[in-house]
Amino acid sequence: MSDFLNQNVYATAAVWMTLATLGAFLALRLKLAAALVEIVLGMLAGNLIALHTNTWIDFIAGFGSIMLTFLAGAEIDPKVLREQARPAAAIGAISFFVPFLAAWAYAWFGLHWTADASKIAGIAMSTTSVAVVYAVMLETGLASRKFGQLILAGCFVTDLGTVIALGLMFANFNAWLFALVAVIPISMFIVPRILPAIFAAVDGKVSEPGLRLMYAIILVLAGLATISRSEGVLPAYFLGLACAGFLFSHRDVARRLRALTLSFLTPFYFIKAGTIVSFAQVVAGFWAIVAFFCVKVGAKIIGVWPVTRAFRYSPRDTSYLTLMMATGLTFGTISSLYGYQHGYITQAQYTALVTVVILTALIPTLIAQALFHPHEQLAADPELEEESVGVP
């Protein structure tokens, strides 16, 4: 099967797109994040039919992760982020640092992983899942409430720490890195200011010159990050944050960006991430997976719960927010795959980390929805105006 696919590029593309399509329909049916289903399908295909990547799939998958990171940066309304700055910063910061330190310590002292592998473990376990949390917020009606926006803002701060850590911990401090550090704030200042005029000038053009310009800018920044031995998602996240206001005021542009990214690019990324997971190594590393899961969720609870209570939320709402912050998927997978592709972790270590990421996308979400759903917040918290709700 794999030999046939290697010899026929269209057959290879057909298999990958069929898996992507199946993942979308299953996600709708099961009411799960599409990314989670795509990873599982990739795991099945990688283990049962030996599906693996090639050069062009690697490019599409890599560009998908960069665009997904850009959209994640643009997920939070800047107005809401400013209003929720104090609690979001406190909750998000503790949500990153405590699990990072706990997972790093367990990998280094408990499992005797290398220094780089331990850092990858800490980064992967520190994340939250904007994809999972945002989907839950929409389904429950919390996305349009201040409490839901607080959760999303906290996720944003946590993942900001993840992206910065991933970009800087493994960077080669050279002239290119200093150039990247200089270019990122310049692009954050200039790009959002020129986009409105450009899109107004080319509005309605089928060739989408405005979107092409955005892709070109994102790829230039990703290329500069790669040359500097950093990670392409780092400038994409900051640029997404800077462009959030533009995308909130130009909903059709945001919709088109999201449609291309989620329908074509990111399925290749998540399916690829799943193909690297080995079922045999899941069984062999079962207890390490259980331990990492307990370390991550336990650290999130120990860190986030008391901080959230300090802002006078009820125990029920605090528990719900804490479990949402304990989810993981997108950036946990991105950091794990980055570590594997750059030789910082082995396939067995990658399998353990990604399996934990998948489990944290499911178990904390199910517990939060079943036991701690914040019905009082839906009843008492006034609905935000439409323009303050997340990018469609």
C-alpha positions in Angstrom: 0.0 0.0 0.0 2.7 2.5 1.0 4.8 1.6 -2.1 1.8 2.3 -4.4 1.2 5.7 -2.6 4.8 6.6 -3.0 4.6 6.2 -6.7 1.4 8.1 -7.3 1.2 11.6 -5.9 -2.5 11.9 -6.7 -3.3 8.7 -4.9 -1.3 10.0 -1.9 -3.3 13.3 -2.0 -6.5 11.4 -2.3 -5.8 9.3 0.8 -4.9 12.3 2.9 -7.9 14.3 1.8 -10.2 11.4 2.3 -9.0 11.1 5.9 -9.4 14.9 6.3 -13.0 14.7 5.0 -13.8 11.7 7.1 -12.4 13.5 10.1 -14.6 16.5 9.5 -17.8 14.4 9.3 -16.9 12.3 12.4 -16.1 15.5 14.4 -19.5 16.8 13.6 -21.2 13.5 14.5 -19.2 13.0 17.7 -19.2 16.8 18.7 -15.5 16.8 19.1 -12.8 19.1 17.8 -11.9 18.2 14.2 -8.2 18.4 15.1 -8.6 15.6 17.7 -10.4 13.3 15.3 -7.7 14.0 12.6 -4.9 13.0 15.0 -6.7 9.8 15.8 -7.3 9.0 12.1 -3.6 9.7 11.5 -2.6 7.3 14.3 -4.8 4.6 12.8 -3.5 5.2 9.2 0.1 5.3 10.4 -0.1 2.0 12.3 -2.5 0.1 10.0 -1.5 1.1 6.5 1.9 2.6 7.2 0.9 6.0 6.0 3.7 8.5 6.2 4.6 12.0 4.9 6.7 13.3 2.0 8.2 16.7 1.1 5.0 18.4 -0.2 2.9 17.1 2.7 5.5 18.3 5.1 5.2 21.8 3.6 1.4 21.9 3.7 1.4 20.6 7.2 4.0 23.1 8.3 2.2 26.0 6.7 -1.0 24.7 8.3 0.6 24.9 11.8 1.8 28.5 11.1 -1.6 29.6 9.8 -3.4 28.0 12.8 -1.0 29.8 15.1 -1.7 33.1 13.4 -5.5 32.5 13.7 -5.0 31.5 17.4 -3.3 34.8 18.0 -6.2 36.6 16.4 -8.8 34.7 18.4 -9.3 37.1 21.3 -11.0 40.5 20.9 -8.4 43.1 21.9 -11.1 45.1 23.7 -12.0 42.0 25.8 -8.4 41.2 26.4 -7.8 44.7 27.8 -10.9 44.5 30.0 -9.8 41.0 31.3 -6.1 41.9 31.4 -5.5 41.4 35.2 -7.3 38.1 35.8 -6.3 36.7 32.4 -2.6 37.5 32.9 -2.6 36.0 36.4 -4.5 32.8 35.4 -2.7 32.4 32.1 0.8 32.9 33.6 0.3 30.4 36.4 -1.3 28.0 33.9 1.9 28.1 31.9 4.7 28.1 34.5 3.4 25.5 37.1 2.8 22.7 34.5 6.0 23.6 32.6 8.1 23.3 35.7 6.3 20.2 37.0 6.6 18.3 33.6 10.2 19.4 33.1 11.1 18.2 36.6 9.4 14.9 36.1 11.0 14.3 32.7 14.5 15.3 33.9 14.6 13.8 37.4 12.0 11.0 37.1 12.5 9.7 33.6 16.1 10.9 33.1 15.3 12.5 29.7 17.9 14.7 28.1 17.9 18.5 28.9 16.3 19.3 25.5 13.8 16.5 25.7 12.8 17.7 29.2 12.2 21.2 28.0 10.0 19.9 25.2 8.0 17.9 27.7 7.6 21.0 29.9 6.4 23.1 26.9 4.1 20.4 25.6 2.4 19.9 29.0 2.1 23.6 29.8 -0.3 24.3 26.9 -4.0 24.9 26.8 -6.2 24.2 23.7 -7.8 27.3 22.2 -9.3 25.0 19.5 -11.1 22.8 22.1 -12.0 25.6 24.5 -13.3 27.8 21.8 -15.5 25.0 20.4 -16.9 24.4 23.9 -17.5 28.1 24.5 -19.5 28.3 21.3 -21.5 25.1 21.9 -22.4 26.2 25.5 -23.1 29.8 24.7 -20.2 31.0 26.9 -18.3 32.6 24.0 -20.6 35.6 24.1 -20.3 36.0 27.9 -17.6 37.7 30.0 -16.8 34.5 31.8 -16.2 32.6 28.5 -14.1 35.4 27.2 -12.0 35.3 30.4 -11.4 31.6 29.8 -10.3 32.3 26.2 -8.1 35.2 27.3 -6.5 33.0 29.9 -5.8 30.4 27.2 -4.3 33.1 25.1 -1.8 34.1 27.8 -0.9 30.5 28.5 -0.2 29.7 24.9 1.7 33.0 24.5 4.1 31.7 27.1 4.3 28.4 25.2 5.1 30.0 21.9 7.7 32.3 23.4 9.3 29.4 25.3 9.4 27.2 22.1 10.8 30.0 20.0 13.5 31.1 22.4 14.6 28.0 24.3 15.9 26.3 21.2 17.0 29.4 19.3 20.5 30.0 18.1 21.4 33.5 19.4 22.9 35.0 16.3 22.4 38.0 14.1 19.4 36.5 12.4 17.6 36.0 15.7 18.2 39.7 16.6 16.9 40.6 13.2 13.8 38.5 13.9 13.3 40.2 17.3 13.5 43.6 15.6 11.2 42.7 12.7 8.4 41.2 14.8 7.4 44.4 16.5 7.8 46.4 13.3 5.5 44.0 11.4 3.0 44.2 14.3 2.9 47.9 14.0 2.8 48.3 10.2 0.8 45.3 8.9 -2.5 46.0 10.8 -2.3 49.7 9.6 -1.9 48.9 5.9 -4.3 46.0 5.6 -7.6 48.0 5.7 -6.5 50.2 2.8 -5.3 47.3 0.8 -8.4 45.1 1.3 -10.6 48.1 0.5 -8.7 48.7 -2.8 -9.0 45.0 -3.9 -12.4 44.2 -2.5 -14.3 41.7 -4.6 -11.3 40.6 -6.6 -11.5 36.8 -7.2 -7.7 36.5 -7.1 -7.7 37.7 -3.5 -4.6 40.0 -3.6 -5.1 41.0 0.0 -5.0 37.4 1.3 -2.0 36.6 -0.9 -0.2 39.6 0.7 -1.0 38.3 4.2 0.3 34.8 3.2 3.5 36.3 1.8 4.1 38.4 5.0 3.5 35.4 7.2 5.8 33.2 5.1 8.6 35.9 5.1 8.4 36.0 8.9 8.4 32.2 9.1 11.4 32.0 6.8 13.3 34.6 8.9 12.4 32.6 12.1 13.7 29.4 10.4 16.9 31.0 9.4 17.5 32.2 12.9 16.9 28.6 14.1 13.7 29.6 15.9 10.2 28.4 15.1 7.9 29.8 12.4 4.9 29.8 14.7 6.6 32.5 16.9 6.2 35.5 14.6 2.9 34.2 13.3 1.4 34.2 16.8 2.4 37.8 17.4 1.3 39.0 14.0 -2.1 37.3 14.6 -2.4 39.2 17.9 -1.6 42.5 16.1 -4.1 41.7 13.3 -6.9 40.7 15.7 -8.6 44.1 15.6 -8.6 44.1 11.8 -10.0 40.6 11.5 -12.7 41.4 14.1 -13.8 44.4 12.0 -13.5 42.5 8.7 -15.4 39.3 9.4 -15.5 38.1 5.8 -11.7 38.3 5.6 -11.4 36.3 8.8 -14.0 33.8 7.5 -12.0 33.2 4.2 -8.7 32.9 6.1 -10.2 30.4 8.5 -12.0 28.4 5.8 -8.8 27.8 3.8 -6.7 27.0 6.9 -9.1 24.6 8.6 -10.5 22.9 5.5 -7.2 22.3 3.7 -4.0 23.1 5.6 -4.5 22.0 9.2 -5.9 18.5 8.4 -2.6 17.6 6.9 -0.8 18.9 10.0 -2.9 16.9 12.5 -3.0 13.8 10.4 0.7 13.9 10.0 1.1 14.4 13.8 -1.0 11.2 14.3 1.0 9.1 11.8 4.1 9.4 14.0 2.4 7.8 17.0 3.2 4.2 17.5 0.6 1.9 19.1 3.4 -0.4 20.3 5.1 2.5 22.0 1.9 3.7 23.6 1.6 0.3 25.3 5.3 0.3 26.2 5.1 3.8 27.7 1.7 3.3 29.4 2.9 4.3 32.9 4.8 7.3 31.6 1.7 8.5 29.8 -0.4 8.1 32.9 2.2 9.9 35.0 2.5 12.8 32.5 -1.3 13.1 32.4 -1.4 13.3 36.2 1.5 15.8 36.3 -0.1 18.1 33.8 -3.7 18.1 35.1 -2.5 18.1 38.7 -0.2 21.1 38.1 -3.0 23.0 36.4 -5.3 22.4 39.3 -2.7 23.3 41.9 -1.8 26.5 40.1 -5.0 27.8 38.5 -7.7 26.9 41.0 -6.5 29.1 43.9 -5.6 32.0 41.6 -9.1 31.9 40.1 -10.8 31.7 43.5 -8.8 34.8 44.5 -10.8 36.7 41.9 -14.0 35.7 43.8 -15.4 33.1 41.4 -17.6 30.4 42.9 -16.0 27.0 43.5 -18.1 25.5 40.7 -17.0 28.2 38.2 -13.5 28.0 39.4 -13.4 24.2 38.8 -14.9 24.7 35.3 -12.3 27.3 34.3 -9.5 25.2 35.8 -10.5 22.1 33.8 -10.8 24.2 30.6 -7.2 25.5 31.2 -6.1 21.9 31.6 -7.0 20.9 28.1 -4.4 20.6 25.4 -4.2 19.9 21.7 -2.9 22.3 19.1 0.2 23.8 20.8 0.9 20.6 22.7 1.1 18.8 19.3 3.0 21.6 17.6 5.7 21.6 20.3 6.0 17.8 20.4 6.3 17.6 16.7 8.8 20.4 16.7 10.9 18.4 19.2 10.7 15.2 17.2 11.5 16.8 13.8 14.6 18.6 15.3 15.8 15.5 17.0 15.3 16.7 20.6 12.9 13.8 21.5 12.7 10.2 20.2 9.6 8.7 18.6 8.8 6.9 21.9 8.9 10.2 23.8 6.9 11.9 21.1 4.3 9.2 21.3 4.0 9.6 25.0 3.6 13.4 24.9 1.0 13.4 22.0 -1.0 10.6 23.7 -1.2 12.8 26.8 -2.2 15.8 24.7 -5.0 13.8 23.2 -6.2 12.6 26.6 -6.2 16.2 28.0 -8.3 17.3 25.1 -11.0 14.8 26.1 -11.0 14.0 29.8 -10.9 17.5 31.4 -13.5 18.7 28.9 -15.9 15.9 29.6 -15.6 16.3 33.4 -16.0 20.0 33.2 -19.2 19.7 31.0 -20.7 16.9 33.1 -20.0 18.1 36.7 -19.2 21.8 36.7 -21.1 23.5 33.8 -21.5 27.2 34.8 -25.2 27.5 34.4 -25.3 30.5 36.7 -22.9 32.4 34.5 -25.1 31.9 31.5 -28.1 33.2 33.5 -26.4 36.1 35.2 -23.6 37.2 32.9 -25.0 39.7 30.3 -24.3 38.7 26.7 -21.6 40.7 25.0 -22.3 42.7 21.8 -21.8 40.8 18.6 -18.6 42.5 17.7 -17.0 41.4 20.9 -17.5 37.7 20.1 -14.6 35.6 18.7 -13.6 35.5 15.0 -16.3 33.4 13.1 
